[in-house]
Amino acid sequence: MISVNKLLFSVLLGLIVFSAPGFCQMFQYGVEADIMENNTVLYKLNLIYVDNPNQNISFNLNSPTNISIETDADCRIVKRVLETIVLCNMEKSERTDIQITYSSDESVNQRDGYFLFSDFFVLDDNVDTVSVLVKLPEATGLSEPIENSYSPTNALIGSDGRRLILNWLKNDVRMGETFEVSVAFESTGEIIAGIPLHYLLLVILIIVVCFVLFYKFYLKARGVKVILPVLKNDEKTIFNTIMKHGSGVNQKLIVRDSGYSKAKVSKVLNSLKERGLVKLERIGRSNKVYIVKDFQKKP
């Protein structure tokens, strides 16, 4: 026979179970903080809820402006004197995504020689995964000493090729916990006309390389085309032989390829030398023949 106390306990437990409202589960809380060059921070807050009953939820934003919400839920923004609240009516579903974008001018403060980004996020529900990602402005880096420039200290640090990125991940965060992050950063290069200095130097280097290639493969070749028509046939033959083998060719090789005698080649080389087109360097019993680099400037 069941006692009266056990019967009352069973009835009370049943009332609690069947009268308690359902609660949705926040699966992911993701924040992207994009710090711009003027130190305005563009935020993107991504929330994922799973196993949603019909329920209202709310959460606070820290000093937001330009708020935008994308979601299938019925959400509205309530601005109060000291806070801004987002209220959402969650309908029953297996999954609901809420994306909120906003900006803030109060998250970055200038200190003595560096800038400090700091913010905190209060979790209004139990969350499986929390992700906070911070992108530093272009032409900036972590302040020295680097190991003391960000908190928490377990950040994953990477780059997209232009900007430094810090990412924090935390699992099984309990309702009411506060996730606080901070990053100290400083300028690593000047920005001229909106272009970081190192990019500007790269552009200048590319221009210099292009000019050198233009000179080597066009202007120099053009100089050859200008000088060859005014040479005699034997001079032209020997000069073409030198061009074929490159500057510093042995005179014996010129004799072999041109088909002229040693005396003939010596006479023509001396003529080219007098006209400032080549120079001769005595090596043993022969000469090495070098093309004068600025020969195209000679008459």
Secondary structure, DSSP 8 states (H G I E B T S, - for coil): ---HHHHHHHHHHHHHHHHS----EEEEEEEEEEE-TTS-EEEEEEEEEEEE-SEEEEEEESS-EEEEEEESSEEEEEE-SS-EEEEEEE-SEEEEEEEEEEEESSSEEE-SSSEEEEEEEE-SS-EEEEEEEEE--TTEEE-SSGGGSEESTT-EEEE-SSSEEEEEEEEEE-TT-EEEEEEEEEE-S-EETTEEHHHHHHHHHHHHHHHHHHIIIIIHHHHHHHHGGGS-HHHHHHHHHHHHH-TTEEHHHHHHHH---HHHHHHHHHHHHHTTSEEEEEETTEEEEEE-TTGGG--
